[in-house]
Each structure stands twice: as structure tokens, then as C-alpha cells.
Amino acid sequence: MPTSRVITWEVSESKGVETAWIELGGDALRARGRAVGTVAEPYWISYELDTADGFVTRRLQVTAESAEGVHTLDLRHDGAGRWTANGARLPEADGALDCDLGLCPLTNTMPVLRHGLHLASGEREFLMAWVSVPELAVLPSRQSYQHLGHGRVRFVSGDFRSDIEFDDDGLVVDYPGLAARLG
């Protein structure tokens, strides 16, 4: 039976907030969310995320509004390791299983759940299809996740590092330097 959750995070990196309506069932996740940020510029984000079996990203649809205008992204994974953004191939992201929406604590959930890193020992490296906010440019991003103890996972990407706290469902509670769950 699917678990439904609504989570709101204070996003310190953007001096904003994000709320996500999340459905977890079996080994798949569906979510829709809204975020507002004020740094580096004011923006609004709306997104829908859908994963296939194994928490592998199937589709991420995002709309971002800022003083620069409205940007949209339809990011799709074909299940065989190939990606498209608004219909155009993204060969630089080939092999990635997950998207990572910038400043969004929810998208750290998929690789952690897939490998149970919030509950059991292990360390994994991933290639991600990282989406910048609010521009919605898609770039390849190498990331690693390492189990530190029950509910604690070290995240490293380039020079950035943070020890993230997850609940038993694999959803972010506290992501130092980025976001913390409210309520």
C-alpha cells in the first residue's frame, strides 16, 4: 500500500521554502512540489517527479518563473540510460539513473532508497542529471553517498560535502547547508 506524505522544508541555500506531496509505493516514488526562493534572485518553481521501479527517474517536469521570464523543462529517462530535455538528446547524462533538481532535498531520496543507504552500510557513486535553478539547464554531476549510521548519509559532489539526515522512509529531515524539514 502506498504511503502518502506532505513535507515542507526551509531551504537555507535559497532563503526560501519547498513543499512536496509525495507518494511512496513498493520501489517507486511520485511527487509534486512547489518552491519559492529569494537568492540569488526571487523565483517560483513547480515540479512533478515520477520514478519507475527501483526509484529510477522516469520523468521530471519543471516550470520556473523569475524576473528573467518563465522556463520549462521536460526531462525524461528512457529506462535504458538515455535522457532527453524538451525532446533533445542529452548524451552527456547517458548512464545516469536519477535527476537532481537543484536546491530540492527530495531528489536526494532516489539513490538513497534504491541502495538502502539510510539504513545499511555502503557507499555508492552516481552520475546524475543535475538541473540548475531557476535556469533549468541540465548538466552531468558526479555524486557519492556514504552510509554513516542509521538515517545518516554523507553526500559529496565536487568540493561540496554534507552529512544528511533521513527518516526511515528515506526522505530528507536535515540537509546542512541546504534545507531542514519544518514541523
HUFEN-V971298 format. One record per pair of residues at least 24 apart in sequence whose ideal C-beta (glycine too) atoms are under 10 Angstrom apart, sorted by the first residue. I is the first residue (numbers start at 1). J is the second residue. D is the distance in Angstrom with one decimal. If there is no record, write none. Layout:
BEGIN
((I & J & D) (I & J & D))
END
This chain:
BEGIN
((1 & 25 & 7.3) (1 & 26 & 9.6) (2 & 26 & 8.0) (2 & 28 & 8.8) (2 & 29 & 9.7) (2 & 30 & 8.6) (3 & 29 & 10.0) (3 & 169 & 6.6) (3 & 171 & 9.9) (4 & 30 & 9.7) (5 & 31 & 9.1) (5 & 167 & 9.2) (5 & 169 & 7.1) (5 & 171 & 6.8) (6 & 33 & 9.8) (6 & 183 & 9.7) (7 & 31 & 9.4) (7 & 33 & 9.0) (7 & 105 & 8.5) (7 & 106 & 7.8) (7 & 167 & 9.2) (7 & 169 & 9.8) (7 & 171 & 6.2) (7 & 172 & 8.1) (7 & 173 & 9.1) (7 & 181 & 6.1) (7 & 182 & 8.4) (7 & 183 & 8.6) (8 & 33 & 9.7) (8 & 34 & 9.8) (8 & 179 & 9.9) (8 & 181 & 7.2) (8 & 182 & 4.7) (8 & 183 & 6.6) (9 & 33 & 9.7) (9 & 35 & 8.7) (9 & 103 & 9.8) (9 & 104 & 8.8) (9 & 105 & 5.3) (9 & 106 & 8.4) (9 & 171 & 9.9) (9 & 172 & 7.1) (9 & 173 & 9.2) (9 & 174 & 9.2) (9 & 175 & 7.9) (9 & 178 & 8.5) (9 & 179 & 4.2) (9 & 180 & 6.4) (9 & 181 & 5.4) (9 & 182 & 6.6) (10 & 178 & 10.0) (10 & 179 & 6.5) (10 & 180 & 5.5) (10 & 181 & 8.1) (10 & 182 & 5.6) (11 & 35 & 6.7) (11 & 36 & 8.7) (11 & 37 & 6.5) (11 & 38 & 9.9) (11 & 39 & 9.5) (11 & 103 & 5.7) (11 & 104 & 8.3) (11 & 105 & 7.6) (11 & 175 & 9.0) (11 & 178 & 6.7) (11 & 179 & 4.6) (11 & 180 & 8.7) (12 & 39 & 9.5) (12 & 103 & 9.8) (12 & 175 & 9.0) (12 & 176 & 8.8) (12 & 177 & 7.2) (12 & 178 & 6.6) (12 & 179 & 6.5) (12 & 180 & 7.2) (13 & 37 & 8.1) (13 & 39 & 7.5) (13 & 102 & 8.9) (13 & 103 & 5.5) (13 & 105 & 9.9) (13 & 133 & 9.7) (13 & 175 & 9.1) (13 & 177 & 6.9) (13 & 178 & 4.9) (13 & 179 & 7.1) (14 & 38 & 6.7) (14 & 39 & 5.4) (14 & 40 & 8.4) (14 & 41 & 9.7) (14 & 42 & 9.6) (14 & 43 & 7.9) (14 & 45 & 9.4) (14 & 102 & 9.1) (14 & 103 & 5.1) (14 & 104 & 9.9) (14 & 133 & 7.6) (14 & 134 & 9.4) (14 & 178 & 8.9) (14 & 179 & 8.8) (15 & 39 & 4.7) (15 & 40 & 9.7) (15 & 42 & 9.6) (16 & 42 & 8.7) (16 & 43 & 8.2) (16 & 44 & 9.2) (16 & 45 & 9.1) (16 & 103 & 8.0) (16 & 179 & 9.4) (17 & 179 & 9.0) (17 & 182 & 7.5) (18 & 45 & 7.8) (18 & 47 & 9.4) (18 & 101 & 9.7) (18 & 103 & 7.7) (18 & 104 & 6.5) (18 & 105 & 7.2) (18 & 106 & 7.7) (18 & 179 & 7.1) (18 & 182 & 9.8) (19 & 182 & 9.1) (20 & 47 & 8.5) (20 & 49 & 8.5) (20 & 104 & 8.2) (20 & 105 & 8.5) (20 & 106 & 5.0) (20 & 107 & 9.8) (20 & 109 & 9.7) (20 & 171 & 8.7) (20 & 172 & 9.9) (21 & 48 & 9.8) (22 & 49 & 8.9) (22 & 106 & 7.0) (22 & 109 & 8.4) (22 & 169 & 8.6) (22 & 171 & 6.9) (23 & 50 & 9.9) (24 & 51 & 9.7) (24 & 55 & 9.2) (24 & 109 & 8.7) (24 & 113 & 8.1) (24 & 169 & 6.1) (24 & 170 & 7.9) (24 & 171 & 8.2) (26 & 53 & 7.5) (26 & 54 & 9.8) (26 & 55 & 9.7) (27 & 51 & 8.4) (27 & 52 & 8.9) (27 & 53 & 5.5) (27 & 54 & 5.5) (27 & 55 & 6.0) (27 & 56 & 9.1) (27 & 113 & 7.5) (27 & 114 & 7.6) (28 & 52 & 6.5) (28 & 53 & 6.1) (28 & 54 & 8.1) (28 & 55 & 6.7) (28 & 56 & 8.8) (28 & 58 & 8.7) (28 & 110 & 9.9) (28 & 113 & 9.7) (29 & 55 & 5.8) (29 & 56 & 10.0) (29 & 57 & 9.3) (29 & 58 & 10.0) (29 & 106 & 8.6) (29 & 107 & 9.9) (29 & 109 & 6.7) (29 & 110 & 6.7) (29 & 113 & 7.4) (29 & 169 & 9.9) (29 & 170 & 8.9) (29 & 171 & 9.4) (30 & 58 & 9.5) (31 & 60 & 9.7) (31 & 104 & 9.7) (31 & 106 & 5.9) (31 & 107 & 9.1) (31 & 109 & 8.8) (31 & 171 & 9.9) (32 & 61 & 9.2) (33 & 62 & 9.5) (33 & 101 & 8.7) (33 & 104 & 7.2) (33 & 105 & 9.9) (33 & 106 & 6.4) (33 & 107 & 9.8) (35 & 62 & 9.9) (35 & 64 & 9.2) (35 & 101 & 8.9) (35 & 103 & 7.0) (35 & 104 & 6.8) (35 & 105 & 10.0) (35 & 106 & 9.8) (35 & 133 & 7.9) (35 & 134 & 9.6) (35 & 179 & 9.8) (36 & 65 & 9.9) (37 & 64 & 9.7) (37 & 66 & 9.0) (37 & 102 & 10.0) (37 & 103 & 6.6) (37 & 133 & 7.2) (37 & 134 & 7.6) (39 & 103 & 9.7) (40 & 66 & 9.8) (40 & 133 & 10.0) (40 & 134 & 9.1) (41 & 66 & 5.6) (41 & 67 & 6.2) (41 & 68 & 7.6) (41 & 134 & 7.3) (42 & 66 & 6.5) (42 & 67 & 7.0) (42 & 134 & 9.2) (43 & 67 & 8.4) (43 & 68 & 8.7) (43 & 71 & 9.4) (43 & 103 & 9.7) (43 & 133 & 7.0) (43 & 134 & 4.0) (43 & 135 & 9.7) (44 & 70 & 9.6) (44 & 134 & 8.4) (45 & 71 & 9.7) (45 & 101 & 8.0) (45 & 102 & 9.4) (45 & 103 & 8.2) (45 & 104 & 7.9) (45 & 131 & 9.9) (45 & 133 & 6.2) (45 & 134 & 6.8) (45 & 136 & 8.9) (46 & 72 & 9.8) (47 & 73 & 8.8) (47 & 75 & 9.9) (47 & 99 & 9.7) (47 & 101 & 6.3) (47 & 104 & 7.4) (47 & 106 & 8.7) (47 & 107 & 9.2) (47 & 131 & 9.1) (47 & 133 & 9.8) (48 & 74 & 10.0) (49 & 75 & 9.6) (49 & 99 & 7.5) (49 & 101 & 7.8) (49 & 104 & 8.9) (49 & 106 & 7.1) (49 & 107 & 7.2) (49 & 109 & 9.5) (49 & 110 & 8.7) (50 & 76 & 9.7) (50 & 77 & 9.9) (51 & 77 & 9.1) (51 & 97 & 9.4) (51 & 98 & 8.4) (51 & 99 & 9.4) (51 & 109 & 9.3) (51 & 110 & 6.1) (51 & 113 & 9.2) (51 & 114 & 9.3) (52 & 77 & 8.0) (52 & 79 & 6.2) (52 & 97 & 9.5) (53 & 79 & 9.3) (53 & 114 & 9.9) (54 & 97 & 7.8) (54 & 110 & 8.8) (54 & 113 & 9.0) (54 & 114 & 5.6) (54 & 115 & 9.8) (55 & 97 & 8.3) (55 & 98 & 7.8) (55 & 109 & 7.5) (55 & 110 & 4.2) (55 & 111 & 7.6) (55 & 112 & 8.7) (55 & 113 & 4.9) (55 & 114 & 4.6) (55 & 115 & 9.3) (55 & 170 & 8.7) (56 & 81 & 9.6) (56 & 96 & 9.6) (56 & 97 & 4.7) (56 & 98 & 7.1) (56 & 110 & 7.3) (56 & 111 & 9.7) (56 & 114 & 7.5) (57 & 83 & 8.8) (57 & 96 & 8.2) (57 & 97 & 6.7) (57 & 98 & 5.1) (57 & 99 & 4.7) (57 & 100 & 9.2) (57 & 107 & 8.4) (57 & 110 & 6.5) (57 & 128 & 9.2) (57 & 129 & 7.4) (58 & 99 & 9.7) (59 & 99 & 8.8) (60 & 85 & 9.6) (60 & 98 & 9.6) (60 & 99 & 4.6) (60 & 100 & 9.5) (60 & 101 & 6.6) (60 & 104 & 9.7) (60 & 107 & 8.1) (60 & 129 & 8.3) (60 & 131 & 7.1) (60 & 136 & 10.0) (60 & 138 & 9.5) (62 & 99 & 9.3) (62 & 101 & 6.7) (62 & 104 & 9.3) (62 & 131 & 6.7) (62 & 133 & 8.3) (62 & 134 & 9.3) (62 & 136 & 5.8) (63 & 134 & 9.9) (63 & 136 & 8.6) (64 & 131 & 9.5) (64 & 132 & 9.5) (64 & 133 & 6.4) (64 & 134 & 4.0) (64 & 135 & 7.5) (64 & 136 & 5.5) (65 & 134 & 7.6) (66 & 133 & 9.4) (66 & 134 & 4.7) (66 & 135 & 8.9) (67 & 134 & 9.6) (68 & 134 & 7.4) (68 & 135 & 8.1) (69 & 134 & 9.8) (70 & 134 & 9.7) (71 & 132 & 10.0) (71 & 133 & 9.5) (71 & 134 & 6.6) (71 & 135 & 6.5) (71 & 136 & 4.5) (71 & 137 & 9.0) (72 & 136 & 7.3) (73 & 99 & 9.6) (73 & 101 & 9.2) (73 & 131 & 6.5) (73 & 132 & 10.0) (73 & 135 & 9.5) (73 & 136 & 4.2) (73 & 137 & 8.8) (73 & 138 & 7.3) (75 & 99 & 5.8) (75 & 101 & 9.0) (75 & 129 & 6.4) (75 & 131 & 6.7) (75 & 136 & 8.7) (75 & 138 & 6.3) (76 & 129 & 9.9) (77 & 129 & 7.6) (81 & 127 & 9.6) (83 & 129 & 5.4) (83 & 138 & 7.5) (83 & 140 & 9.6) (84 & 138 & 9.6) (85 & 129 & 8.3) (85 & 131 & 8.7) (85 & 136 & 8.4) (85 & 137 & 8.7) (85 & 138 & 4.9) (86 & 136 & 9.3) (86 & 138 & 9.5) (88 & 138 & 9.6) (90 & 129 & 6.8) (90 & 138 & 5.8) (90 & 139 & 9.2) (90 & 140 & 8.4) (91 & 140 & 9.7) (92 & 127 & 9.4) (92 & 129 & 8.9) (92 & 138 & 8.5) (92 & 139 & 7.5) (92 & 140 & 4.8) (93 & 127 & 7.2) (93 & 128 & 8.0) (93 & 129 & 4.2) (93 & 130 & 8.7) (93 & 138 & 6.6) (93 & 139 & 8.1) (93 & 140 & 5.2) (93 & 141 & 9.0) (94 & 127 & 8.5) (94 & 129 & 9.6) (94 & 140 & 8.9) (95 & 126 & 9.5) (95 & 127 & 5.4) (95 & 129 & 9.9) (95 & 140 & 9.0) (96 & 126 & 7.2) (96 & 127 & 4.4) (96 & 128 & 5.5) (96 & 129 & 4.8) (96 & 130 & 8.9) (96 & 138 & 9.9) (96 & 140 & 7.0) (96 & 141 & 8.4) (96 & 142 & 9.8) (96 & 143 & 9.9) (97 & 126 & 7.1) (97 & 127 & 8.2) (97 & 128 & 8.3) (97 & 129 & 9.0) (98 & 126 & 6.6) (98 & 127 & 8.7) (98 & 128 & 5.3) (98 & 129 & 7.1) (98 & 130 & 9.5) (98 & 141 & 9.8) (98 & 143 & 8.9) (99 & 128 & 6.8) (99 & 129 & 4.8) (99 & 130 & 7.6) (99 & 131 & 6.2) (99 & 138 & 8.1) (99 & 141 & 9.9) (100 & 126 & 8.9) (100 & 128 & 4.3) (100 & 129 & 7.0) (100 & 130 & 4.6) (100 & 131 & 6.9) (100 & 138 & 9.9) (100 & 139 & 9.7) (100 & 141 & 6.2) (100 & 143 & 7.1) (100 & 157 & 8.6) (101 & 129 & 9.6) (101 & 130 & 8.2) (101 & 131 & 4.9) (101 & 132 & 9.2) (101 & 133 & 6.9) (101 & 136 & 9.1) (102 & 130 & 6.7) (102 & 131 & 5.8) (102 & 132 & 5.2) (102 & 133 & 4.1) (102 & 134 & 8.8) (102 & 135 & 9.0) (102 & 136 & 9.0) (102 & 137 & 9.4) (102 & 139 & 9.6) (102 & 141 & 9.5) (102 & 178 & 9.8) (103 & 131 & 9.7) (103 & 132 & 9.2) (103 & 133 & 5.1) (103 & 134 & 9.3) (103 & 178 & 6.9) (103 & 179 & 7.7) (104 & 131 & 8.5) (104 & 133 & 7.7) (104 & 172 & 9.5) (104 & 178 & 9.0) (104 & 179 & 8.4) (105 & 164 & 8.1) (105 & 166 & 9.8) (105 & 171 & 8.2) (105 & 172 & 3.9) (105 & 173 & 9.0) (105 & 174 & 9.1) (105 & 175 & 5.1) (105 & 178 & 6.4) (105 & 179 & 4.4) (105 & 180 & 8.7) (105 & 181 & 8.1) (106 & 171 & 7.4) (106 & 172 & 7.1) (106 & 179 & 9.5) (107 & 131 & 8.5) (107 & 172 & 9.4) (108 & 143 & 8.8) (108 & 145 & 8.0) (108 & 153 & 8.2) (108 & 155 & 6.6) (108 & 162 & 9.6) (108 & 164 & 6.4) (108 & 166 & 8.3) (108 & 170 & 9.1) (108 & 171 & 9.1) (108 & 172 & 5.9) (108 & 175 & 7.1) (108 & 178 & 9.0) (108 & 179 & 9.7) (109 & 166 & 7.8) (109 & 169 & 8.5) (109 & 170 & 5.3) (109 & 171 & 5.8) (109 & 172 & 6.9) (110 & 170 & 8.7) (111 & 143 & 7.8) (111 & 144 & 9.7) (111 & 145 & 5.8) (111 & 153 & 9.4) (111 & 155 & 9.6) (111 & 170 & 9.7) (112 & 145 & 6.1) (112 & 147 & 9.0) (112 & 153 & 5.8) (112 & 155 & 9.1) (112 & 164 & 8.2) (112 & 166 & 6.2) (112 & 170 & 5.2) (112 & 171 & 9.1) (112 & 172 & 8.8) (113 & 166 & 9.0) (113 & 169 & 8.3) (113 & 170 & 4.1) (113 & 171 & 8.9) (114 & 145 & 10.0) (114 & 170 & 9.2) (115 & 145 & 7.6) (115 & 147 & 8.7) (115 & 153 & 9.9) (116 & 147 & 8.4) (116 & 170 & 8.2) (117 & 145 & 5.3) (117 & 146 & 7.5) (117 & 147 & 4.8) (117 & 148 & 9.3) (117 & 152 & 9.5) (117 & 153 & 5.2) (117 & 154 & 9.5) (117 & 155 & 10.0) (117 & 164 & 9.9) (117 & 166 & 8.4) (117 & 170 & 8.5) (118 & 145 & 9.3) (118 & 147 & 7.4) (118 & 148 & 9.8) (118 & 149 & 9.7) (118 & 150 & 7.7) (118 & 151 & 5.6) (118 & 152 & 7.7) (118 & 153 & 5.8) (118 & 164 & 8.7) (118 & 165 & 8.9) (118 & 166 & 4.0) (118 & 167 & 8.0) (118 & 168 & 7.5) (118 & 169 & 8.8) (118 & 170 & 5.2) (118 & 171 & 9.1) (118 & 172 & 9.7) (118 & 173 & 10.0) (119 & 147 & 7.9) (119 & 150 & 6.7) (119 & 151 & 7.8) (119 & 153 & 9.9) (119 & 166 & 8.7) (119 & 168 & 7.4) (119 & 170 & 8.2) (120 & 147 & 6.4) (120 & 150 & 9.2) (121 & 146 & 9.1) (121 & 147 & 5.1) (121 & 148 & 9.5) (121 & 149 & 9.5) (122 & 146 & 7.6) (122 & 147 & 5.2) (122 & 153 & 9.6) (123 & 147 & 6.9) (123 & 148 & 9.9) (123 & 153 & 9.5) (123 & 154 & 8.4) (123 & 156 & 9.9) (124 & 153 & 10.0) (125 & 156 & 9.1) (126 & 157 & 9.6) (128 & 157 & 8.3) (130 & 157 & 8.3))
END
